[in-house]
Amino acid sequence: MALISRVVHSDPDILGGTPVFVGTRVPMRTLLDYLEAGDSLEVFLDHFPSVSREQAISALELAKEMLTAYANPA
């Protein structure tokens, strides 16, 4: 899980431990909320310039990996 430590950070002193993008105070959930609302990755990045494109894409890849690992294949 080296990827997670480069992308997401959780600290009780930062937003009460909410997972944020490393080096920012932007919750990772905000990216998912934007995408769920139908906004593009570009819109999210424009609104949160402290998050790099690489971080955002890595976060989505991490979410995909976690969901895939959680699957119960038949």
PDB file of N, CA, C and O in Angstrom:
ATOM      1  N   MET A   1       0.819  -1.199   0.000  1.00  0.00           N
ATOM      2  CA  MET A   1       0.000   0.000   0.000  1.00  0.00           C
ATOM      3  C   MET A   1       0.861   1.262   0.000  1.00  0.00           C
ATOM      4  O   MET A   1       0.491   2.268   0.605  1.00  0.00           O
ATOM      5  N   ALA A   2       1.988   1.209  -0.666  1.00  0.00           N
ATOM      6  CA  ALA A   2       2.836   2.391  -0.756  1.00  0.00           C
ATOM      7  C   ALA A   2       2.125   3.510  -1.491  1.00  0.00           C
ATOM      8  O   ALA A   2       2.342   4.685  -1.193  1.00  0.00           O
ATOM      9  N   LEU A   3       1.270   3.156  -2.458  1.00  0.00           N
ATOM     10  CA  LEU A   3       0.539   4.165  -3.224  1.00  0.00           C
ATOM     11  C   LEU A   3      -0.316   5.019  -2.311  1.00  0.00           C
ATOM     12  O   LEU A   3      -0.369   6.237  -2.479  1.00  0.00           O
ATOM     13  N   ILE A   4      -0.984   4.407  -1.351  1.00  0.00           N
ATOM     14  CA  ILE A   4      -1.878   5.170  -0.482  1.00  0.00           C
ATOM     15  C   ILE A   4      -1.116   6.224   0.308  1.00  0.00           C
ATOM     16  O   ILE A   4      -1.629   7.328   0.494  1.00  0.00           O
ATOM     17  N   SER A   5       0.081   5.926   0.773  1.00  0.00           N
ATOM     18  CA  SER A   5       0.839   6.895   1.564  1.00  0.00           C
ATOM     19  C   SER A   5       1.347   8.058   0.720  1.00  0.00           C
ATOM     20  O   SER A   5       1.665   9.117   1.261  1.00  0.00           O
ATOM     21  N   ARG A   6       1.429   7.878  -0.594  1.00  0.00           N
ATOM     22  CA  ARG A   6       1.852   8.974  -1.474  1.00  0.00           C
ATOM     23  C   ARG A   6       0.676   9.832  -1.916  1.00  0.00           C
ATOM     24  O   ARG A   6       0.865  10.952  -2.390  1.00  0.00           O
ATOM     25  N   VAL A   7      -0.533   9.312  -1.763  1.00  0.00           N
ATOM     26  CA  VAL A   7      -1.716   9.992  -2.285  1.00  0.00           C
ATOM     27  C   VAL A   7      -2.603  10.540  -1.177  1.00  0.00           C
ATOM     28  O   VAL A   7      -3.079  11.673  -1.254  1.00  0.00           O
ATOM     29  N   VAL A   8      -2.822   9.730  -0.146  1.00  0.00           N
ATOM     30  CA  VAL A   8      -3.781  10.076   0.903  1.00  0.00           C
ATOM     31  C   VAL A   8      -3.095  10.110   2.260  1.00  0.00           C
ATOM     32  O   VAL A   8      -2.217   9.300   2.559  1.00  0.00           O
ATOM     33  N   HIS A   9      -3.517  11.067   3.069  1.00  0.00           N
ATOM     34  CA  HIS A   9      -2.964  11.217   4.413  1.00  0.00           C
ATOM     35  C   HIS A   9      -4.122  11.427   5.380  1.00  0.00           C
ATOM     36  O   HIS A   9      -5.087  12.119   5.057  1.00  0.00           O
ATOM     37  N   SER A  10      -4.027  10.836   6.552  1.00  0.00           N
ATOM     38  CA  SER A  10      -5.033  11.038   7.589  1.00  0.00           C
ATOM     39  C   SER A  10      -4.317  11.400   8.880  1.00  0.00           C
ATOM     40  O   SER A  10      -3.459  10.661   9.362  1.00  0.00           O
ATOM     41  N   ASP A  11      -4.683  12.548   9.431  1.00  0.00           N
ATOM     42  CA  ASP A  11      -4.055  13.056  10.645  1.00  0.00           C
ATOM     43  C   ASP A  11      -5.160  13.655  11.508  1.00  0.00           C
ATOM     44  O   ASP A  11      -5.941  14.470  11.016  1.00  0.00           O
ATOM     45  N   PRO A  12      -5.246  13.274  12.776  1.00  0.00           N
ATOM     46  CA  PRO A  12      -6.306  13.811  13.629  1.00  0.00           C
ATOM     47  C   PRO A  12      -6.308  15.338  13.710  1.00  0.00           C
ATOM     48  O   PRO A  12      -7.338  15.945  14.002  1.00  0.00           O
ATOM     49  N   ASP A  13      -5.155  15.956  13.453  1.00  0.00           N
ATOM     50  CA  ASP A  13      -5.062  17.417  13.510  1.00  0.00           C
ATOM     51  C   ASP A  13      -5.474  18.097  12.208  1.00  0.00           C
ATOM     52  O   ASP A  13      -5.559  19.324  12.154  1.00  0.00           O
ATOM     53  N   ILE A  14      -5.729  17.319  11.163  1.00  0.00           N
ATOM     54  CA  ILE A  14      -6.153  17.884   9.874  1.00  0.00           C
ATOM     55  C   ILE A  14      -7.569  17.406   9.598  1.00  0.00           C
ATOM     56  O   ILE A  14      -7.796  16.229   9.316  1.00  0.00           O
ATOM     57  N   LEU A  15      -8.502  18.313   9.680  1.00  0.00           N
ATOM     58  CA  LEU A  15      -9.916  18.017   9.422  1.00  0.00           C
ATOM     59  C   LEU A  15     -10.413  16.808  10.209  1.00  0.00           C
ATOM     60  O   LEU A  15     -11.206  16.009   9.710  1.00  0.00           O
ATOM     61  N   GLY A  16      -9.936  16.689  11.441  1.00  0.00           N
ATOM     62  CA  GLY A  16     -10.401  15.625  12.322  1.00  0.00           C
ATOM     63  C   GLY A  16     -10.068  14.220  11.854  1.00  0.00           C
ATOM     64  O   GLY A  16     -10.750  13.265  12.226  1.00  0.00           O
ATOM     65  N   GLY A  17      -9.029  14.082  11.042  1.00  0.00           N
ATOM     66  CA  GLY A  17      -8.610  12.765  10.569  1.00  0.00           C
ATOM     67  C   GLY A  17      -9.213  12.354   9.241  1.00  0.00           C
ATOM     68  O   GLY A  17      -8.984  11.238   8.775  1.00  0.00           O
ATOM     69  N   THR A  18      -9.983  13.244   8.624  1.00  0.00           N
ATOM     70  CA  THR A  18     -10.547  12.955   7.304  1.00  0.00           C
ATOM     71  C   THR A  18      -9.412  12.700   6.317  1.00  0.00           C
ATOM     72  O   THR A  18      -8.465  13.485   6.274  1.00  0.00           O
ATOM     73  N   PRO A  19      -9.472  11.637   5.527  1.00  0.00           N
ATOM     74  CA  PRO A  19      -8.418  11.397   4.531  1.00  0.00           C
ATOM     75  C   PRO A  19      -8.354  12.546   3.519  1.00  0.00           C
ATOM     76  O   PRO A  19      -9.348  12.880   2.875  1.00  0.00           O
ATOM     77  N   VAL A  20      -7.175  13.136   3.394  1.00  0.00           N
ATOM     78  CA  VAL A  20      -6.954  14.255   2.476  1.00  0.00           C
ATOM     79  C   VAL A  20      -5.832  13.898   1.507  1.00  0.00           C
ATOM     80  O   VAL A  20      -5.041  12.989   1.760  1.00  0.00           O
ATOM     81  N   PHE A  21      -5.776  14.624   0.401  1.00  0.00           N
ATOM     82  CA  PHE A  21      -4.656  14.461  -0.519  1.00  0.00           C
ATOM     83  C   PHE A  21      -3.397  14.948   0.188  1.00  0.00           C
ATOM     84  O   PHE A  21      -3.411  15.991   0.841  1.00  0.00           O
ATOM     85  N   VAL A  22      -2.314  14.195   0.060  1.00  0.00           N
ATOM     86  CA  VAL A  22      -1.048  14.531   0.702  1.00  0.00           C
ATOM     87  C   VAL A  22      -0.635  15.956   0.332  1.00  0.00           C
ATOM     88  O   VAL A  22      -0.668  16.345  -0.836  1.00  0.00           O
ATOM     89  N   GLY A  23      -0.247  16.722   1.349  1.00  0.00           N
ATOM     90  CA  GLY A  23       0.225  18.088   1.139  1.00  0.00           C
ATOM     91  C   GLY A  23      -0.886  19.109   0.988  1.00  0.00           C
ATOM     92  O   GLY A  23      -0.620  20.272   0.684  1.00  0.00           O
ATOM     93  N   THR A  24      -2.138  18.689   1.197  1.00  0.00           N
ATOM     94  CA  THR A  24      -3.279  19.600   1.063  1.00  0.00           C
ATOM     95  C   THR A  24      -4.225  19.403   2.242  1.00  0.00           C
ATOM     96  O   THR A  24      -4.009  18.556   3.108  1.00  0.00           O
ATOM     97  N   ARG A  25      -5.277  20.214   2.245  1.00  0.00           N
ATOM     98  CA  ARG A  25      -6.383  20.023   3.180  1.00  0.00           C
ATOM     99  C   ARG A  25      -7.642  19.666   2.393  1.00  0.00           C
ATOM    100  O   ARG A  25      -8.759  19.892   2.859  1.00  0.00           O
ATOM    101  N   VAL A  26      -7.456  19.113   1.208  1.00  0.00           N
ATOM    102  CA  VAL A  26      -8.576  18.742   0.338  1.00  0.00           C
ATOM    103  C   VAL A  26      -8.939  17.283   0.607  1.00  0.00           C
ATOM    104  O   VAL A  26      -8.133  16.388   0.352  1.00  0.00           O
ATOM    105  N   PRO A  27     -10.147  17.037   1.121  1.00  0.00           N
ATOM    106  CA  PRO A  27     -10.557  15.653   1.356  1.00  0.00           C
ATOM    107  C   PRO A  27     -10.636  14.860   0.056  1.00  0.00           C
ATOM    108  O   PRO A  27     -11.106  15.366  -0.964  1.00  0.00           O
ATOM    109  N   MET A  28     -10.177  13.628   0.102  1.00  0.00           N
ATOM    110  CA  MET A  28     -10.248  12.771  -1.075  1.00  0.00           C
ATOM    111  C   MET A  28     -11.696  12.574  -1.507  1.00  0.00           C
ATOM    112  O   MET A  28     -11.988  12.449  -2.697  1.00  0.00           O
ATOM    113  N   ARG A  29     -12.585  12.549  -0.547  1.00  0.00           N
ATOM    114  CA  ARG A  29     -14.005  12.368  -0.839  1.00  0.00           C
ATOM    115  C   ARG A  29     -14.524  13.473  -1.763  1.00  0.00           C
ATOM    116  O   ARG A  29     -15.458  13.247  -2.533  1.00  0.00           O
ATOM    117  N   THR A  30     -13.934  14.648  -1.691  1.00  0.00           N
ATOM    118  CA  THR A  30     -14.380  15.754  -2.534  1.00  0.00           C
ATOM    119  C   THR A  30     -14.240  15.401  -4.009  1.00  0.00           C
ATOM    120  O   THR A  30     -15.107  15.747  -4.812  1.00  0.00           O
ATOM    121  N   LEU A  31     -13.164  14.720  -4.372  1.00  0.00           N
ATOM    122  CA  LEU A  31     -12.994  14.280  -5.759  1.00  0.00           C
ATOM    123  C   LEU A  31     -14.140  13.364  -6.158  1.00  0.00           C
ATOM    124  O   LEU A  31     -14.727  13.532  -7.227  1.00  0.00           O
ATOM    125  N   LEU A  32     -14.457  12.407  -5.317  1.00  0.00           N
ATOM    126  CA  LEU A  32     -15.547  11.478  -5.626  1.00  0.00           C
ATOM    127  C   LEU A  32     -16.885  12.207  -5.706  1.00  0.00           C
ATOM    128  O   LEU A  32     -17.719  11.883  -6.552  1.00  0.00           O
ATOM    129  N   ASP A  33     -17.091  13.184  -4.835  1.00  0.00           N
ATOM    130  CA  ASP A  33     -18.329  13.969  -4.869  1.00  0.00           C
ATOM    131  C   ASP A  33     -18.457  14.736  -6.183  1.00  0.00           C
ATOM    132  O   ASP A  33     -19.541  14.792  -6.764  1.00  0.00           O
ATOM    133  N   TYR A  34     -17.368  15.322  -6.650  1.00  0.00           N
ATOM    134  CA  TYR A  34     -17.388  16.050  -7.928  1.00  0.00           C
ATOM    135  C   TYR A  34     -17.749  15.113  -9.071  1.00  0.00           C
ATOM    136  O   TYR A  34     -18.600  15.432  -9.902  1.00  0.00           O
ATOM    137  N   LEU A  35     -17.100  13.961  -9.110  1.00  0.00           N
ATOM    138  CA  LEU A  35     -17.362  13.013 -10.193  1.00  0.00           C
ATOM    139  C   LEU A  35     -18.792  12.485 -10.116  1.00  0.00           C
ATOM    140  O   LEU A  35     -19.451  12.318 -11.143  1.00  0.00           O
ATOM    141  N   GLU A  36     -19.264  12.225  -8.918  1.00  0.00           N
ATOM    142  CA  GLU A  36     -20.637  11.748  -8.737  1.00  0.00           C
ATOM    143  C   GLU A  36     -21.648  12.783  -9.235  1.00  0.00           C
ATOM    144  O   GLU A  36     -22.702  12.425  -9.761  1.00  0.00           O
ATOM    145  N   ALA A  37     -21.324  14.056  -9.067  1.00  0.00           N
ATOM    146  CA  ALA A  37     -22.211  15.136  -9.502  1.00  0.00           C
ATOM    147  C   ALA A  37     -22.146  15.362 -11.010  1.00  0.00           C
ATOM    148  O   ALA A  37     -22.900  16.169 -11.552  1.00  0.00           O
ATOM    149  N   GLY A  38     -21.245  14.648 -11.686  1.00  0.00           N
ATOM    150  CA  GLY A  38     -21.140  14.773 -13.136  1.00  0.00           C
ATOM    151  C   GLY A  38     -20.078  15.743 -13.609  1.00  0.00           C
ATOM    152  O   GLY A  38     -19.954  16.003 -14.806  1.00  0.00           O
ATOM    153  N   ASP A  39     -19.305  16.284 -12.665  1.00  0.00           N
ATOM    154  CA  ASP A  39     -18.218  17.190 -13.047  1.00  0.00           C
ATOM    155  C   ASP A  39     -17.031  16.384 -13.562  1.00  0.00           C
ATOM    156  O   ASP A  39     -16.841  15.227 -13.186  1.00  0.00           O
ATOM    157  N   SER A  40     -16.251  16.997 -14.410  1.00  0.00           N
ATOM    158  CA  SER A  40     -15.065  16.330 -14.953  1.00  0.00           C
ATOM    159  C   SER A  40     -13.889  16.461 -13.982  1.00  0.00           C
ATOM    160  O   SER A  40     -13.914  17.267 -13.052  1.00  0.00           O
ATOM    161  N   LEU A  41     -12.885  15.663 -14.220  1.00  0.00           N
ATOM    162  CA  LEU A  41     -11.657  15.760 -13.438  1.00  0.00           C
ATOM    163  C   LEU A  41     -11.054  17.150 -13.582  1.00  0.00           C
ATOM    164  O   LEU A  41     -10.510  17.698 -12.623  1.00  0.00           O
ATOM    165  N   GLU A  42     -11.151  17.721 -14.782  1.00  0.00           N
ATOM    166  CA  GLU A  42     -10.600  19.053 -15.025  1.00  0.00           C
ATOM    167  C   GLU A  42     -11.273  20.106 -14.152  1.00  0.00           C
ATOM    168  O   GLU A  42     -10.610  21.007 -13.639  1.00  0.00           O
ATOM    169  N   VAL A  43     -12.586  19.994 -13.983  1.00  0.00           N
ATOM    170  CA  VAL A  43     -13.312  20.950 -13.131  1.00  0.00           C
ATOM    171  C   VAL A  43     -12.811  20.833 -11.696  1.00  0.00           C
ATOM    172  O   VAL A  43     -12.538  21.842 -11.046  1.00  0.00           O
ATOM    173  N   PHE A  44     -12.690  19.608 -11.206  1.00  0.00           N
ATOM    174  CA  PHE A  44     -12.170  19.400  -9.851  1.00  0.00           C
ATOM    175  C   PHE A  44     -10.788  20.026  -9.707  1.00  0.00           C
ATOM    176  O   PHE A  44     -10.532  20.755  -8.749  1.00  0.00           O
ATOM    177  N   LEU A  45      -9.902  19.745 -10.652  1.00  0.00           N
ATOM    178  CA  LEU A  45      -8.532  20.266 -10.577  1.00  0.00           C
ATOM    179  C   LEU A  45      -8.504  21.786 -10.658  1.00  0.00           C
ATOM    180  O   LEU A  45      -7.671  22.419 -10.010  1.00  0.00           O
ATOM    181  N   ASP A  46      -9.399  22.383 -11.442  1.00  0.00           N
ATOM    182  CA  ASP A  46      -9.485  23.848 -11.510  1.00  0.00           C
ATOM    183  C   ASP A  46      -9.911  24.431 -10.168  1.00  0.00           C
ATOM    184  O   ASP A  46      -9.418  25.483  -9.761  1.00  0.00           O
ATOM    185  N   HIS A  47     -10.825  23.750  -9.481  1.00  0.00           N
ATOM    186  CA  HIS A  47     -11.329  24.245  -8.198  1.00  0.00           C
ATOM    187  C   HIS A  47     -10.370  23.968  -7.044  1.00  0.00           C
ATOM    188  O   HIS A  47     -10.424  24.644  -6.016  1.00  0.00           O
ATOM    189  N   PHE A  48      -9.500  22.987  -7.207  1.00  0.00           N
ATOM    190  CA  PHE A  48      -8.555  22.607  -6.149  1.00  0.00           C
ATOM    191  C   PHE A  48      -7.142  22.494  -6.727  1.00  0.00           C
ATOM    192  O   PHE A  48      -6.618  21.390  -6.878  1.00  0.00           O
ATOM    193  N   PRO A  49      -6.529  23.633  -7.050  1.00  0.00           N
ATOM    194  CA  PRO A  49      -5.210  23.618  -7.701  1.00  0.00           C
ATOM    195  C   PRO A  49      -4.091  23.020  -6.844  1.00  0.00           C
ATOM    196  O   PRO A  49      -3.015  22.717  -7.359  1.00  0.00           O
ATOM    197  N   SER A  50      -4.332  22.850  -5.556  1.00  0.00           N
ATOM    198  CA  SER A  50      -3.293  22.239  -4.716  1.00  0.00           C
ATOM    199  C   SER A  50      -3.209  20.725  -4.925  1.00  0.00           C
ATOM    200  O   SER A  50      -2.251  20.090  -4.483  1.00  0.00           O
ATOM    201  N   VAL A  51      -4.208  20.146  -5.594  1.00  0.00           N
ATOM    202  CA  VAL A  51      -4.192  18.719  -5.916  1.00  0.00           C
ATOM    203  C   VAL A  51      -3.674  18.564  -7.342  1.00  0.00           C
ATOM    204  O   VAL A  51      -4.212  19.171  -8.268  1.00  0.00           O
ATOM    205  N   SER A  52      -2.645  17.764  -7.520  1.00  0.00           N
ATOM    206  CA  SER A  52      -2.094  17.555  -8.863  1.00  0.00           C
ATOM    207  C   SER A  52      -2.934  16.528  -9.623  1.00  0.00           C
ATOM    208  O   SER A  52      -3.642  15.716  -9.028  1.00  0.00           O
ATOM    209  N   ARG A  53      -2.838  16.586 -10.934  1.00  0.00           N
ATOM    210  CA  ARG A  53      -3.528  15.602 -11.779  1.00  0.00           C
ATOM    211  C   ARG A  53      -3.058  14.189 -11.403  1.00  0.00           C
ATOM    212  O   ARG A  53      -3.863  13.261 -11.315  1.00  0.00           O
ATOM    213  N   GLU A  54      -1.758  14.043 -11.187  1.00  0.00           N
ATOM    214  CA  GLU A  54      -1.205  12.734 -10.814  1.00  0.00           C
ATOM    215  C   GLU A  54      -1.826  12.223  -9.513  1.00  0.00           C
ATOM    216  O   GLU A  54      -2.162  11.043  -9.411  1.00  0.00           O
ATOM    217  N   GLN A  55      -1.980  13.099  -8.520  1.00  0.00           N
ATOM    218  CA  GLN A  55      -2.597  12.691  -7.259  1.00  0.00           C
ATOM    219  C   GLN A  55      -4.041  12.241  -7.474  1.00  0.00           C
ATOM    220  O   GLN A  55      -4.464  11.216  -6.937  1.00  0.00           O
ATOM    221  N   ALA A  56      -4.790  13.005  -8.256  1.00  0.00           N
ATOM    222  CA  ALA A  56      -6.200  12.684  -8.485  1.00  0.00           C
ATOM    223  C   ALA A  56      -6.344  11.343  -9.201  1.00  0.00           C
ATOM    224  O   ALA A  56      -7.166  10.513  -8.812  1.00  0.00           O
ATOM    225  N   ILE A  57      -5.555  11.136 -10.231  1.00  0.00           N
ATOM    226  CA  ILE A  57      -5.625   9.873 -10.971  1.00  0.00           C
ATOM    227  C   ILE A  57      -5.180   8.714 -10.082  1.00  0.00           C
ATOM    228  O   ILE A  57      -5.783   7.642 -10.111  1.00  0.00           O
ATOM    229  N   SER A  58      -4.141   8.923  -9.305  1.00  0.00           N
ATOM    230  CA  SER A  58      -3.682   7.873  -8.386  1.00  0.00           C
ATOM    231  C   SER A  58      -4.754   7.541  -7.355  1.00  0.00           C
ATOM    232  O   SER A  58      -4.918   6.377  -6.988  1.00  0.00           O
ATOM    233  N   ALA A  59      -5.483   8.544  -6.887  1.00  0.00           N
ATOM    234  CA  ALA A  59      -6.561   8.306  -5.925  1.00  0.00           C
ATOM    235  C   ALA A  59      -7.655   7.456  -6.547  1.00  0.00           C
ATOM    236  O   ALA A  59      -8.189   6.558  -5.896  1.00  0.00           O
ATOM    237  N   LEU A  60      -7.993   7.731  -7.798  1.00  0.00           N
ATOM    238  CA  LEU A  60      -9.015   6.933  -8.481  1.00  0.00           C
ATOM    239  C   LEU A  60      -8.525   5.506  -8.710  1.00  0.00           C
ATOM    240  O   LEU A  60      -9.291   4.553  -8.568  1.00  0.00           O
ATOM    241  N   GLU A  61      -7.255   5.359  -9.062  1.00  0.00           N
ATOM    242  CA  GLU A  61      -6.684   4.018  -9.233  1.00  0.00           C
ATOM    243  C   GLU A  61      -6.689   3.262  -7.908  1.00  0.00           C
ATOM    244  O   GLU A  61      -6.973   2.065  -7.871  1.00  0.00           O
ATOM    245  N   LEU A  62      -6.377   3.955  -6.837  1.00  0.00           N
ATOM    246  CA  LEU A  62      -6.387   3.349  -5.515  1.00  0.00           C
ATOM    247  C   LEU A  62      -7.797   2.878  -5.153  1.00  0.00           C
ATOM    248  O   LEU A  62      -7.972   1.769  -4.648  1.00  0.00           O
ATOM    249  N   ALA A  63      -8.792   3.711  -5.407  1.00  0.00           N
ATOM    250  CA  ALA A  63     -10.182   3.328  -5.131  1.00  0.00           C
ATOM    251  C   ALA A  63     -10.569   2.098  -5.946  1.00  0.00           C
ATOM    252  O   ALA A  63     -11.237   1.195  -5.441  1.00  0.00           O
ATOM    253  N   LYS A  64     -10.148   2.066  -7.202  1.00  0.00           N
ATOM    254  CA  LYS A  64     -10.450   0.912  -8.056  1.00  0.00           C
ATOM    255  C   LYS A  64      -9.801  -0.356  -7.505  1.00  0.00           C
ATOM    256  O   LYS A  64     -10.437  -1.409  -7.448  1.00  0.00           O
ATOM    257  N   GLU A  65      -8.537  -0.255  -7.099  1.00  0.00           N
ATOM    258  CA  GLU A  65      -7.830  -1.409  -6.541  1.00  0.00           C
ATOM    259  C   GLU A  65      -8.508  -1.914  -5.276  1.00  0.00           C
ATOM    260  O   GLU A  65      -8.648  -3.121  -5.079  1.00  0.00           O
ATOM    261  N   MET A  66      -8.928  -0.990  -4.423  1.00  0.00           N
ATOM    262  CA  MET A  66      -9.565  -1.381  -3.168  1.00  0.00           C
ATOM    263  C   MET A  66     -10.903  -2.065  -3.432  1.00  0.00           C
ATOM    264  O   MET A  66     -11.234  -3.051  -2.773  1.00  0.00           O
ATOM    265  N   LEU A  67     -11.669  -1.557  -4.382  1.00  0.00           N
ATOM    266  CA  LEU A  67     -12.951  -2.181  -4.715  1.00  0.00           C
ATOM    267  C   LEU A  67     -12.753  -3.548  -5.357  1.00  0.00           C
ATOM    268  O   LEU A  67     -13.500  -4.485  -5.076  1.00  0.00           O
ATOM    269  N   THR A  68     -11.755  -3.659  -6.211  1.00  0.00           N
ATOM    270  CA  THR A  68     -11.467  -4.936  -6.859  1.00  0.00           C
ATOM    271  C   THR A  68     -11.036  -5.973  -5.823  1.00  0.00           C
ATOM    272  O   THR A  68     -11.442  -7.133  -5.896  1.00  0.00           O
ATOM    273  N   ALA A  69     -10.228  -5.565  -4.876  1.00  0.00           N
ATOM    274  CA  ALA A  69      -9.767  -6.477  -3.829  1.00  0.00           C
ATOM    275  C   ALA A  69     -10.924  -6.924  -2.939  1.00  0.00           C
ATOM    276  O   ALA A  69     -10.885  -8.012  -2.364  1.00  0.00           O
ATOM    277  N   TYR A  70     -11.940  -6.092  -2.828  1.00  0.00           N
ATOM    278  CA  TYR A  70     -13.092  -6.378  -1.974  1.00  0.00           C
ATOM    279  C   TYR A  70     -14.073  -7.340  -2.636  1.00  0.00           C
ATOM    280  O   TYR A  70     -14.900  -7.950  -1.958  1.00  0.00           O
ATOM    281  N   ALA A  71     -13.984  -7.477  -3.952  1.00  0.00           N
ATOM    282  CA  ALA A  71     -14.929  -8.304  -4.709  1.00  0.00           C
ATOM    283  C   ALA A  71     -14.850  -9.765  -4.281  1.00  0.00           C
ATOM    284  O   ALA A  71     -13.798 -10.260  -3.877  1.00  0.00           O
ATOM    285  N   ASN A  72     -15.982 -10.432  -4.379  1.00  0.00           N
ATOM    286  CA  ASN A  72     -16.072 -11.866  -4.097  1.00  0.00           C
ATOM    287  C   ASN A  72     -16.393 -12.586  -5.398  1.00  0.00           C
ATOM    288  O   ASN A  72     -17.565 -12.779  -5.723  1.00  0.00           O
ATOM    289  N   PRO A  73     -15.364 -12.990  -6.151  1.00  0.00           N
ATOM    290  CA  PRO A  73     -15.627 -13.641  -7.436  1.00  0.00           C
ATOM    291  C   PRO A  73     -16.368 -14.967  -7.257  1.00  0.00           C
ATOM    292  O   PRO A  73     -16.237 -15.652  -6.243  1.00  0.00           O
ATOM    293  N   ALA A  74     -17.141 -15.292  -8.274  1.00  0.00           N
ATOM    294  CA  ALA A  74     -17.931 -16.536  -8.229  1.00  0.00           C
ATOM    295  C   ALA A  74     -17.054 -17.748  -8.455  1.00  0.00           C
ATOM    296  O   ALA A  74     -17.547 -18.876  -8.451  1.00  0.00           O
TER     297      ALA A  74
END
